[in-house]
Amino acid sequence: MTRKQKRLSIIAGLGVVLALAVTLILVALRDQIVFFYSPTEIHEKAVAAGTPIRLGGLVKEGSWVKTGEVNEFIVTDGASELTASYSGILPDLFTEGQGVVVEGTMTDAGSFAATNVLAKHDENYMPKEVVEALKANGEWQREGAGG
């Protein structure tokens, strides 16, 4: 083999190793690349208890109950609902009927234990994925807002 052939074989070998590494990473992360899951997707995928995920949707009107520092509310995408609980101070912009993304885990009881709550930052913003899920379920009312 000449020097040129050796270099080409080394480059080709490194390319194969790199392609294999990228493939393994993408396969391992394929379910976690999504920014959030809607309540419907969580029910469909039967997410295991303890799995850290993000849940997005609307806070259902009349569902927010505050007991001390414990907040319980229902997140809905129009087709499905999921009860979430959060212990701590909620963002000032957290209200019923508004978009929310909560980070946390599913519990054994089938509810969502939130560790972080992200509320919209102005009247026209909602994550693009939340808007798309709400539109798909016929719940989105305000045109011109969102992502």
C-alpha positions as CSV (number, residue, x, y, z in Angstrom):
1,M,0.0,0.0,0.0
2,T,1.2,3.5,-0.8
3,R,1.0,6.3,1.7
4,K,-2.0,7.8,-0.1
5,Q,-3.9,4.5,0.2
6,K,-3.0,4.2,3.9
7,R,-4.3,7.7,4.6
8,L,-7.5,7.0,2.7
9,S,-8.1,3.8,4.6
10,I,-7.5,5.6,8.0
11,I,-9.9,8.4,7.0
12,A,-12.5,5.8,5.9
13,G,-12.1,3.9,9.2
14,L,-12.5,7.0,11.3
15,G,-15.6,8.0,9.2
16,V,-17.2,4.6,9.9
17,V,-16.4,4.9,13.7
18,L,-17.9,8.4,13.7
19,A,-21.0,7.3,11.9
20,L,-21.5,4.4,14.3
21,A,-21.1,6.8,17.3
22,V,-23.6,9.3,15.9
23,T,-26.1,6.4,15.2
24,L,-25.8,5.1,18.7
25,I,-26.3,8.5,20.3
26,L,-29.4,9.2,18.1
27,V,-30.9,5.8,18.9
28,A,-30.4,6.3,22.6
29,L,-31.9,9.8,22.6
30,R,-34.7,9.3,20.1
31,D,-37.5,9.5,22.7
32,Q,-36.0,12.3,24.6
33,I,-35.3,14.7,21.7
34,V,-38.8,16.1,21.9
35,F,-39.1,19.3,23.9
36,F,-42.1,18.1,25.8
37,Y,-44.9,15.5,25.9
38,S,-48.5,16.4,25.8
39,P,-50.9,14.6,28.2
40,T,-52.2,12.5,25.3
41,E,-48.6,11.4,24.4
42,I,-47.8,10.5,28.0
43,H,-50.9,8.3,28.2
44,E,-50.2,6.7,24.7
45,K,-46.5,6.0,25.5
46,A,-47.2,4.8,29.0
47,V,-44.2,6.7,30.4
48,A,-42.7,4.8,33.3
49,A,-42.8,6.3,36.8
50,G,-39.6,8.1,37.7
51,T,-38.7,9.0,34.1
52,P,-37.7,12.7,33.9
53,I,-39.8,14.4,31.2
54,R,-41.4,17.7,30.3
55,L,-45.2,18.1,30.1
56,G,-46.8,20.9,28.1
57,G,-50.3,22.1,27.6
58,L,-52.9,24.5,29.1
59,V,-53.7,24.8,32.8
60,K,-57.3,23.7,33.0
61,E,-59.7,26.4,34.2
62,G,-60.8,25.9,37.8
63,S,-58.3,23.1,38.5
64,W,-55.6,25.0,40.4
65,V,-55.6,24.3,44.1
66,K,-53.0,25.8,46.4
67,T,-52.5,24.4,49.9
68,G,-49.6,26.1,51.6
69,E,-46.7,25.8,49.2
70,V,-48.2,22.7,47.4
71,N,-49.9,23.6,44.1
72,E,-52.0,21.1,42.3
73,F,-53.4,21.7,38.8
74,I,-54.5,19.9,35.7
75,V,-52.6,20.2,32.5
76,T,-54.7,19.5,29.4
77,D,-54.2,19.4,25.6
78,G,-57.9,19.2,24.9
79,A,-58.0,15.5,24.4
80,S,-56.5,14.3,27.6
81,E,-55.7,15.6,31.1
82,L,-53.0,15.0,33.7
83,T,-52.9,16.1,37.3
84,A,-49.6,17.8,38.3
85,S,-48.4,18.8,41.7
86,Y,-45.6,21.3,42.5
87,S,-44.2,22.3,45.8
88,G,-42.8,25.8,45.8
89,I,-43.5,29.3,44.5
90,L,-45.0,29.4,41.1
91,P,-44.0,32.0,38.5
92,D,-46.0,35.3,38.7
93,L,-47.4,34.6,35.2
94,F,-48.8,31.2,36.1
95,T,-52.6,31.3,35.7
96,E,-55.4,29.0,34.7
97,G,-56.2,28.8,31.0
98,Q,-52.6,29.7,30.0
99,G,-49.8,27.7,28.5
100,V,-47.4,25.9,30.7
101,V,-44.4,23.6,30.5
102,V,-43.6,21.6,33.6
103,E,-40.5,19.5,34.2
104,G,-40.6,16.5,36.5
105,T,-41.5,12.8,36.7
106,M,-44.5,10.6,36.6
107,T,-45.6,9.0,39.9
108,D,-46.7,5.5,40.6
109,A,-50.3,6.9,41.0
110,G,-50.3,8.2,37.5
111,S,-50.0,11.9,38.3
112,F,-47.1,14.2,37.5
113,A,-44.7,15.4,40.2
114,A,-43.2,18.7,38.9
115,T,-39.8,20.0,39.9
116,N,-39.9,23.1,37.7
117,V,-42.7,25.2,36.2
118,L,-42.2,27.4,33.2
119,A,-44.9,29.9,32.4
120,K,-45.3,32.2,29.4
121,H,-43.4,35.5,29.5
122,D,-45.9,37.7,27.7
123,E,-49.4,37.6,26.4
124,N,-48.4,36.4,22.9
125,Y,-45.9,33.6,23.7
126,M,-46.5,29.9,24.0
127,P,-44.0,27.2,23.0
128,K,-44.5,26.2,19.4
129,E,-45.0,22.5,20.3
130,V,-47.8,23.4,22.8
131,V,-49.6,25.5,20.1
132,E,-49.3,22.6,17.6
133,A,-50.7,20.1,20.1
134,L,-53.6,22.4,21.0
135,K,-54.4,23.1,17.3
136,A,-54.4,19.4,16.6
137,N,-57.0,18.9,19.3
138,G,-59.1,21.9,18.3
139,E,-58.4,23.8,21.5
140,W,-56.3,26.7,20.1
141,Q,-58.4,29.9,19.9
142,R,-55.9,32.9,19.5
143,E,-54.6,33.2,15.9
144,G,-51.3,35.1,15.4
145,A,-49.9,34.0,18.8
146,G,-47.4,31.4,19.5
147,G,-44.0,30.1,18.5
